[in-house]
Amino acid sequence: MNLKRSDFPDGFLFGAATSSYQIEGHAFGGAGRTHWDDFAATPGNVVRAEDGARACDHFHRMDEDLDLLKAGNFDVYRFSTSWARVLPEGRGAVNAAGLDFYDRLVDGLLARGIKPAATLYHWELPSPLADLGGWRNRDIAGWFADFTEVLMRRIGDRVWSVAPINEPWCVGWLSHFMGLHAPGLRDIRATARAMHHVLLAHGRAIQVMRGLGMTNLGAVCNFEWSAPADDSPEAARVAELYDGIYNRWFISALFKGAYPDTVLEGLGPHMPDGWQDDFATIGEKLDWFGLNYYTRKLIGPAPAPWPALQEVEGPLPKTQVGWEIYPEGLYQFLARTRAEYTGDLPLYVTENGMANADAIVGGAVRDDARIDYLNAHLAQVRRAIAEGVPVKGYYCWSLMDNYEWSLGYDKRFGLVHVDFDTLQRTPKASYHALARALSR
């Protein structure tokens, strides 16, 4: 690594992130069925129809994985909780084994001197709630609030931070308009409702946690830098629209109490009744804001109905999943977020990392490309800090290779290699390089 801990301000936090369905093993511990189980069981949705039934078996290997965090010199572990592990039907009866699991996880982190940063929802909706319309149904805000209360009454006294929902764009647009994630819909009316209800559920969860006396509550959104594919006015227009859909819709609602007009031109006719009255709940005061950043997209017009845009392949080097490597976008988002939305509110880079075709050779994994990626993006974080942007932490995605949703187990984002046959963990060169950098 080109940078070390002492190159950042005192108190700057370094972490690693995972999510429940991607690592835990959903077949264990009494967890209920999720719409990801259903989506993966439908032919054509997921590579080889793979699912998260075993994943990395973190459910049984928790201590080994927490030891990896400790040995890596990380300050924070950003994990998520499974709604269906705690409430197998989504409502009603509590699975005691699920609460016990997260109780042990939090205690295990604290015993190792690591701050537990919880995300309540990372996409695995209980199937019985999907049967009731899922994110299309306004009642989901209340269901989610109830789940939040059950879980946080158990662990809320010991977690360091909480964000209700990871990457609402993926919950709303990717899953209901593009159909690439569960529930796999391609329906503009469903999309408009999901894009709104996910924010309403966020606000209700914040209210519940405030009622329990909790602090250090935030939100996490994902961002892709949007650039026109060419110099035409049409490309500039659709790149701005893509920016509105992907980047501005959620943060504008959280901090400005409004949705972008350019996006409402398409979604407005399909929005649920009374949506304009929900911004007081959506905009509940936050203590920090998290940005997940990986790539940029070149956008051009497309001969299709609204939004009439398409991604165009760009010229920059790409990761294993075909995403352009554009570190400057992280700086641009940090600066823009502070200037236009959050002001002096603490910011965290809550996910950043790359998929790479990693393999064990001679007992080791040389992932020099990932080290280069981390160096380049951490340099942009330092650039933002030098300009006064209040960035307080940086978390790598991901601690370990895991279930990469519709891409199955093919794509590797981890600092730690996982053999998905034996489940052997092998720290990669990037893990060792970070561990050294964080010790200095």
Protein Blocks (a to p, Z undefined) as FASTA:
>chain_A
ZZdfklpcehiacdddddfklmnopmgghiacdfklmmmmpghkaghhiafklmnommmm
mmmmmmmmmmnopabdcddddfklmmmnopajadfklmmmmmmmmmmmmmnopacdddfb
ghiacfklmmnopjmlmklmmmmmmmmmmmmmmmmmmpfbdcfbgckllmmmmmmmnopa
cehiacfklmmmmmmmmmmmmmmmmmmmmmnopahiacdddddddddfblcfklmmmmmm
mmmmmmmmmmmmmmnopacfklmmmmmmmpcehklmmmmmmmpccfbdcdddfbdcdddd
dddddehiacdddfbdcdfkopacdfklmmmmmmmmmmmmnomaccddfbgcddddddde
ehiacdfklmmmmmmmmmmmmmmmmnopacfbdcdddfbdcdehjnojmbccbfbdcdfk
lopacddfklmmmmmmmmZZ
